[in-house]
Amino acid sequence: MLLAVDVGNTNTVLGVFTGDKLERSWRVKTDARATADEIALLFRGLLGDLLPPTGIVVCSTVPSVLRELRTMLDRYYDGVPTVIVEPGVKTGVPLLFDNPREIGPDRIVNTLAAHRLYGGPVVVVDFGTSTNLDVVSAKGEFLGGALAPGIEISVDALAARAAQLRKVELVRPRSVIGKSTVEALQSGILYGFAGQVDGLVRRIVVELGGTATVVATGGLASLVLAESETIQHHEPDLTLIGLRLVFEKNAGVPSQLDR
């Protein structure tokens, strides 16, 4: 059993694979102050009724959590083959970027998975703490992309800075023209972010030569999917799939997708 762990700024996603099949996954809040022992308790609580992992693969955009994760893995999973996505780890993804060390490991992992599943060129729209649009060439190269504030960050900022506005439930309003403050906020958030993504995707596709597959992932993707005119596929487990592929590249385990 392979345990894949994607540590994001807001949430941490864990998944267990048997071969190429994702058997189970969990999404929990990321705590940047969690200690190695607290992380171990979390993992053991989630994995309690499953067999111990025979391999572990991790990517993290939170340095403090990654540091404690290293300690936890050494202390509680000593001897289990482990791959941490960082410089020096084989991903098979050429990085055509001015400074490759600036690229978050989740973006690289998503590039690998999206190209393997959908070919290229492909645009990955990751709705997380930030909204990332990552562009992958026909050859599977990471070309760069665009970063924008995420949906929840924008909602929090608006509620914090505007005295008469507040956080609202992120659901589709009755109409684009809101008939209340709540509906007006919901309209601006939902249709505004859908329009932002569509506008960026269209400009990216033009630069790519006029064609690309567009894939959405991330915890907030489901909010925008129905309103977007450019997103073609939804793969909520894209990062976990990419982590599995990275583990296989570094552990010498063949993937069924390679056969």
C-alpha positions in Angstrom: 0.0 0.0 0.0 1.3 3.4 -1.0 0.5 6.4 1.1 0.5 9.7 -0.8 0.5 13.0 1.1 -0.1 16.4 -0.4 0.5 19.2 2.1 -1.1 22.5 0.9 -1.3 25.9 2.6 -4.9 25.3 3.7 -5.5 21.6 3.5 -3.6 18.4 3.5 -4.8 15.5 1.3 -3.8 11.9 2.0 -4.6 9.0 -0.2 -3.7 5.3 -0.2 -3.1 3.3 -3.4 -3.1 -0.4 -4.1 -1.3 -0.6 -7.4 -2.8 2.1 -9.6 -6.1 2.2 -7.7 -6.8 5.0 -5.2 -8.5 3.1 -2.4 -9.3 5.9 0.0 -8.5 9.5 0.6 -8.9 12.2 3.3 -8.8 16.0 3.4 -7.7 17.6 6.7 -6.8 21.1 7.7 -3.1 22.0 7.5 -1.6 23.0 10.8 1.7 24.8 10.3 2.4 24.4 14.0 1.8 20.7 14.2 4.7 18.7 15.7 6.1 15.4 14.4 4.3 13.5 17.1 1.0 15.2 16.4 1.3 14.4 12.7 2.0 10.8 13.5 -1.2 10.6 15.6 -3.2 12.1 12.7 -1.8 9.5 10.3 -2.3 6.6 12.6 -5.9 7.7 13.3 -6.7 7.9 9.6 -4.9 4.7 8.7 -6.0 2.7 11.7 -8.0 0.0 10.0 -5.6 -0.3 7.0 -2.4 -2.3 6.5 0.8 -0.3 7.2 2.1 1.5 4.1 4.8 -0.2 2.1 5.8 3.1 0.5 5.2 6.8 1.2 5.4 9.8 -1.1 5.1 13.4 0.0 5.0 16.9 -1.5 4.6 20.0 0.6 4.3 23.8 0.0 4.6 24.5 3.8 8.2 24.3 4.9 7.5 24.0 8.7 5.2 21.0 8.1 7.7 19.4 5.8 10.4 19.7 8.4 8.2 18.0 11.0 7.1 15.4 8.5 10.7 14.4 7.9 11.2 13.9 11.6 7.9 12.0 11.9 8.8 9.7 9.0 12.2 8.9 10.4 10.7 8.3 13.9 7.6 6.3 13.1 8.1 4.9 9.5 11.8 4.1 9.6 12.6 1.5 6.9 9.5 2.3 4.7 10.7 3.5 1.2 9.9 7.2 1.1 10.1 9.8 -1.7 9.8 13.6 -1.0 9.2 15.7 -4.1 12.1 18.2 -4.0 15.1 19.2 -6.1 17.0 16.1 -7.1 14.0 13.7 -7.2 13.2 12.3 -10.6 9.8 13.5 -12.0 10.4 13.2 -15.7 9.0 16.8 -16.2 11.3 19.3 -18.0 11.0 22.6 -16.3 11.1 25.4 -18.8 11.1 28.1 -16.2 13.5 30.9 -15.4 14.1 29.6 -11.8 12.9 26.0 -11.4 13.4 26.2 -7.7 10.5 28.7 -7.5 8.0 26.1 -8.7 5.9 24.5 -6.0 6.2 20.7 -6.0 2.5 20.3 -6.3 2.6 22.1 -9.7 5.2 19.7 -11.0 3.3 16.7 -9.8 0.1 18.0 -11.4 2.0 18.5 -14.7 3.2 14.9 -14.7 -0.3 13.5 -13.9 -2.2 15.7 -16.3 0.1 14.9 -19.2 0.0 11.2 -18.5 -3.8 11.2 -18.3 -4.7 13.7 -21.0 -1.7 14.2 -23.2 -0.7 17.7 -24.2 -0.8 20.6 -24.5 -2.9 20.8 -21.3 -3.8 23.5 -18.9 -4.2 22.5 -15.2 -6.4 24.8 -13.2 -5.8 24.1 -9.5 -8.4 25.7 -7.2 -6.6 25.9 -3.8 -5.3 28.6 -1.5 -4.3 30.3 -4.7 -5.8 29.6 -8.1 -2.9 28.2 -10.2 -3.0 27.8 -14.0 -0.2 25.5 -15.0 0.7 25.1 -18.7 2.0 21.8 -20.1 3.4 21.3 -23.6 2.7 18.5 -26.0 6.0 16.9 -24.8 5.0 17.1 -21.1 7.2 20.1 -20.3 6.2 22.6 -17.6 6.0 25.9 -19.5 4.9 28.2 -16.6 1.5 29.6 -16.0 -0.5 32.2 -14.0 -1.2 32.6 -10.3 -4.2 34.4 -8.8 -5.6 34.8 -5.3 -7.8 31.8 -4.3 -11.5 31.9 -3.8 -11.4 31.6 0.0 -8.6 34.1 0.4 -10.6 36.6 -1.7 -13.7 36.0 0.4 -11.8 36.4 3.7 -10.1 39.6 2.5 -13.4 41.1 1.4 -15.1 40.3 4.7 -12.1 41.7 6.7 -11.8 45.0 4.8 -15.5 45.9 4.1 -17.4 46.7 7.3 -20.9 46.0 5.7 -19.9 42.7 4.1 -19.4 39.3 5.5 -18.5 35.8 4.6 -21.2 33.9 2.8 -21.9 30.3 1.8 -20.3 29.7 -1.6 -23.3 28.4 -3.5 -25.0 29.5 -6.8 -27.3 32.5 -6.3 -30.7 32.7 -8.0 -29.4 35.0 -10.7 -26.3 36.9 -11.7 -28.1 40.1 -10.5 -28.2 39.6 -6.8 -31.3 40.6 -5.0 -29.6 40.8 -1.6 -26.1 41.5 -0.3 -25.6 37.8 0.2 -26.7 36.9 -3.4 -24.6 39.8 -4.8 -21.5 38.5 -3.0 -22.2 34.9 -4.2 -22.7 36.2 -7.8 -19.5 38.2 -7.7 -17.5 35.3 -6.3 -18.9 32.5 -8.3 -19.2 34.1 -11.7 -16.3 36.4 -11.2 -13.9 33.5 -10.6 -15.3 31.5 -13.5 -14.8 34.5 -15.7 -11.3 35.1 -14.5 -10.3 31.5 -15.2 -12.0 31.5 -18.6 -10.3 34.7 -19.6 -6.8 33.4 -18.6 -7.4 30.1 -20.2 -8.4 31.7 -23.5 -5.3 33.8 -23.5 -3.1 30.9 -22.7 -4.6 28.7 -25.4 -3.9 31.5 -28.0 -0.2 31.5 -26.9 -0.1 27.7 -27.2 -1.3 27.9 -30.8 -5.1 27.6 -30.4 -5.7 24.2 -28.8 -5.3 22.7 -25.3 -7.1 20.4 -22.9 -8.2 22.1 -19.7 -8.3 20.1 -16.5 -9.6 21.3 -13.1 -8.4 20.1 -9.7 -8.2 21.3 -6.1 -10.6 21.4 -3.2 -12.7 24.4 -4.6 -12.9 23.2 -8.2 -16.5 21.9 -7.8 -17.7 25.5 -7.1 -16.7 26.8 -10.5 -17.0 23.8 -12.8 -20.7 24.3 -13.8 -20.1 28.0 -14.6 -16.8 27.7 -16.5 -16.9 27.7 -20.3 -13.4 26.4 -20.8 -12.8 23.6 -18.3 -13.3 20.2 -20.0 -12.3 17.7 -17.3 -12.4 17.5 -13.5 -9.8 15.3 -11.8 -10.0 15.9 -8.0 -7.3 13.4 -7.3 -4.8 14.7 -9.8 -2.1 15.6 -7.3 -2.3 12.2 -5.6 -2.1 10.4 -8.9 1.0 12.5 -9.8 2.6 11.6 -6.4 2.1 7.9 -7.2 3.7 8.4 -10.5 6.7 10.2 -8.9 7.1 7.4 -6.4 7.1 4.8 -9.1 9.7 6.7 -11.1 12.0 6.8 -8.0 11.2 3.4 -6.6 11.4 1.4 -9.8 7.8 0.3 -9.7 6.2 0.1 -13.2 2.9 1.9 -13.7 0.0 0.3 -15.5 -0.2 3.6 -17.4 3.3 2.8 -18.8 2.4 -0.6 -20.1 
